[in-house]
Amino acid sequence: MIPPWAVWGLAGLILGSGGATVQAAEPPLVVDLSRHRVEITTGFSGTDLLLFGALEPLHGHDSPDVVVVVRGPALTETIRRKQPVAGFWINRGSARVEGVPGFYRIAATRPLEQIAPPALRDRLELGLESVPLRVSVEEGESDPAPYRAALLRLMRARGLIEDGVGEVLQPGRRLFRTEVHFPATVPVGLYRVEVHLISHGRLIASQETPLAVDRVGLGAAIHRFAHREAGLYGAGAVLLAAFAGWLAAWVFRKG
Amino acid sequence: MQIYLPIAEMSVDVFVILGVGGGIGFLSGLFGAGGGFLLTPLLIFLGVPPAVAVGTGTNQIVASSVSGALAQWRRGNVDVQMGLILILGGLVGSGLGVLLFRWLRRLGHIDLVISASYIVLLGGVGGLMVVESLRALRRARAGGGELAPRRPHPRRWSDRLPLKIRFRRSGLYLSALLPAGIGAAIGVVSAVLGVGGGFILVPAMIYLLGMPTAVVIGTSLFQIVFVTASATFLHAAINHTVDVVLALLLLLGGVIGAQIGVRIGAGMKGEHLRGLLGLLVLAVAVKLLIDLLLPPGEPFSLGLVSGAGA
């Protein structure tokens, strides 16, 4: 005997999937990455990933635009500001900024202004100026604007964010690809890679694919040990240093 | 050749770090000052997060001071008695220093206090050492090798303090309270400023205690071993800011540099050594003063909430 709720549930499932087939029958957008994991090894000095995909060309229209956004895990940063006090430049103001993408790259087939109207850019957070940052000034004057600008400037200097829009290449009407560079300073965590298909200022389809940035090997083991067995790690660090000092003194006495 | 640092979470050039470690080790072997006041800013300049630079810096100085102290020990240049009393005072002082730091931070202006005390201390100590060694050199030249009086004040107020001890290695007979007090004062300074304190300890032992220069360097290295060992342990256990990979690279260069420093130092005159250390300390003070007075190119700085504590 099938309980009535199961029948309703099954019906809902069929109806739901039936509704989705209108779009899902021919997925307008398929994307993938050359790797879904960036491994930070001891020799890590940055890496490049290839993002590629295919799209379903629309009938009668010219081919839609592709926008790719890669963003790192959201961080909370404290930013300090030096100000003159009695002629001395010292840290006086500070602000807490929440929702800072630890990494941000965007690439598109054309300049963003030509692809999407401001409202859509803000909704999809296309471009750094559309990424909402919650700046709360903790000390000093209350204008958050200089803190926001400074944060972006400092992260740009570290190579974590880029203002420029990278190039999405379209070798044919259906294919596209772009390269994303990860510098040696990339924060670890789960990244989000979003691909949007936009035509005449309207969002047609979006695809998301995960990307993990992880420490592996000896470096990962050291990091884990330092955090889990902090006391033991500290004692080991001291002993290691003392031993190295003793060894050097001994070697030099013989030599 | 690039290597990724697991705690600092960045990748650095191995040879740059080896060079930095070697340079600091050389200075530490030559002067007996730990070099922490130079190493930490250098690491920050290379892009290492400040908290990791401080924690790892102390770890590297453990190695170079052990190496330097052993080399001095073999020459019989360590006054263990004096060193132990300085360490005891230092432990009390660093406890007081941590409390003082917290109190100053509550009052605000901790940044100004730190910057100003750095400049006053480094400038004062460096200036004094340069002036004194110039005077000693001139005296030596004019008097044709006439020996300077070891203790200019035959009877001081400190001679009336109780608990007098004979320090055989230093050839001194004075109250244990005096080195204990100096140790405590340096403990306070090193806790507030986050440095080993060698650059204050060395002149304090020479000018306040009247110890012979040869013994001063060995004894200061002996004291620095213990101070930096406890600091390294605390940084690692509480703040997770000691990067052993970075420390190993630094100390690989550092221990070699320290040995070379000790050798060259052994062949140099005390006045020359003191004068050079004075100039170095003075240069750092001037650099800090300029940084404080000139409008900075980038007035904003970034600090991750997790990790970089104070």
Chai-1 contact restraints between the chains, C-beta under 6 A:
chainA,res_idxA,chainB,res_idxB,connection_type,confidence,min_distance_angstrom,max_distance_angstrom,comment,restraint_id
A,I40,B,Y4,contact,1.0,0.0,6.0,A-B,restraint_1
A,T42,B,Y4,contact,1.0,0.0,6.0,A-B,restraint_2
A,F44,B,Y4,contact,1.0,0.0,6.0,A-B,restraint_3
A,F44,B,S11,contact,1.0,0.0,6.0,A-B,restraint_4
A,S45,B,Q2,contact,1.0,0.0,6.0,A-B,restraint_5
A,S45,B,S11,contact,1.0,0.0,6.0,A-B,restraint_6
A,T76,B,V305,contact,1.0,0.0,6.0,A-B,restraint_7
A,T78,B,G303,contact,1.0,0.0,6.0,A-B,restraint_8
A,T78,B,V305,contact,1.0,0.0,6.0,A-B,restraint_9
A,I79,B,F300,contact,1.0,0.0,6.0,A-B,restraint_10
A,I79,B,L302,contact,1.0,0.0,6.0,A-B,restraint_11
A,R80,B,S301,contact,1.0,0.0,6.0,A-B,restraint_12
A,R81,B,P299,contact,1.0,0.0,6.0,A-B,restraint_13
A,R81,B,F300,contact,1.0,0.0,6.0,A-B,restraint_14
A,K82,B,P296,contact,1.0,0.0,6.0,A-B,restraint_15
A,K82,B,P299,contact,1.0,0.0,6.0,A-B,restraint_16
A,F88,B,L292,contact,1.0,0.0,6.0,A-B,restraint_17
A,W89,B,L292,contact,1.0,0.0,6.0,A-B,restraint_18
A,W89,B,P296,contact,1.0,0.0,6.0,A-B,restraint_19
A,I90,B,D111,contact,1.0,0.0,6.0,A-B,restraint_20
A,I90,B,L112,contact,1.0,0.0,6.0,A-B,restraint_21
A,N91,B,D111,contact,1.0,0.0,6.0,A-B,restraint_22
A,A150,B,F300,contact,1.0,0.0,6.0,A-B,restraint_23
A,L154,B,L302,contact,1.0,0.0,6.0,A-B,restraint_24
A,A184,B,S11,contact,1.0,0.0,6.0,A-B,restraint_25
A,T185,B,M10,contact,1.0,0.0,6.0,A-B,restraint_26
A,G219,B,Y4,contact,1.0,0.0,6.0,A-B,restraint_27
A,G219,B,P6,contact,1.0,0.0,6.0,A-B,restraint_28
A,I222,B,P6,contact,1.0,0.0,6.0,A-B,restraint_29
A,H223,B,P6,contact,1.0,0.0,6.0,A-B,restraint_30
A,A226,B,I7,contact,1.0,0.0,6.0,A-B,restraint_31
A,A226,B,H240,contact,1.0,0.0,6.0,A-B,restraint_32
A,H227,B,H240,contact,1.0,0.0,6.0,A-B,restraint_33
A,A230,B,A236,contact,1.0,0.0,6.0,A-B,restraint_34
A,A230,B,A237,contact,1.0,0.0,6.0,A-B,restraint_35
A,A230,B,H240,contact,1.0,0.0,6.0,A-B,restraint_36
A,G231,B,A237,contact,1.0,0.0,6.0,A-B,restraint_37
A,Y233,B,A236,contact,1.0,0.0,6.0,A-B,restraint_38
A,G234,B,F233,contact,1.0,0.0,6.0,A-B,restraint_39
A,G234,B,A236,contact,1.0,0.0,6.0,A-B,restraint_40
A,G234,B,A237,contact,1.0,0.0,6.0,A-B,restraint_41
A,A237,B,N59,contact,1.0,0.0,6.0,A-B,restraint_42
A,A237,B,T232,contact,1.0,0.0,6.0,A-B,restraint_43
A,A237,B,A236,contact,1.0,0.0,6.0,A-B,restraint_44
A,A237,B,V242,contact,1.0,0.0,6.0,A-B,restraint_45
A,A237,B,V244,contact,1.0,0.0,6.0,A-B,restraint_46
A,V238,B,V62,contact,1.0,0.0,6.0,A-B,restraint_47
A,V238,B,A229,contact,1.0,0.0,6.0,A-B,restraint_48
A,V238,B,T232,contact,1.0,0.0,6.0,A-B,restraint_49
A,V238,B,F233,contact,1.0,0.0,6.0,A-B,restraint_50
A,A241,B,N59,contact,1.0,0.0,6.0,A-B,restraint_51
A,A241,B,V62,contact,1.0,0.0,6.0,A-B,restraint_52
A,A241,B,A63,contact,1.0,0.0,6.0,A-B,restraint_53
A,A241,B,L251,contact,1.0,0.0,6.0,A-B,restraint_54
A,A242,B,V66,contact,1.0,0.0,6.0,A-B,restraint_55
A,A244,B,A63,contact,1.0,0.0,6.0,A-B,restraint_56
A,A244,B,L251,contact,1.0,0.0,6.0,A-B,restraint_57
A,A244,B,V255,contact,1.0,0.0,6.0,A-B,restraint_58
A,G245,B,A63,contact,1.0,0.0,6.0,A-B,restraint_59
A,G245,B,V66,contact,1.0,0.0,6.0,A-B,restraint_60
A,G245,B,S67,contact,1.0,0.0,6.0,A-B,restraint_61
A,G245,B,V255,contact,1.0,0.0,6.0,A-B,restraint_62
A,W246,B,V66,contact,1.0,0.0,6.0,A-B,restraint_63
A,A248,B,S67,contact,1.0,0.0,6.0,A-B,restraint_64
A,A248,B,V255,contact,1.0,0.0,6.0,A-B,restraint_65
A,A249,B,S67,contact,1.0,0.0,6.0,A-B,restraint_66
A,A249,B,L70,contact,1.0,0.0,6.0,A-B,restraint_67
A,A249,B,A71,contact,1.0,0.0,6.0,A-B,restraint_68
A,F252,B,Q259,contact,1.0,0.0,6.0,A-B,restraint_69
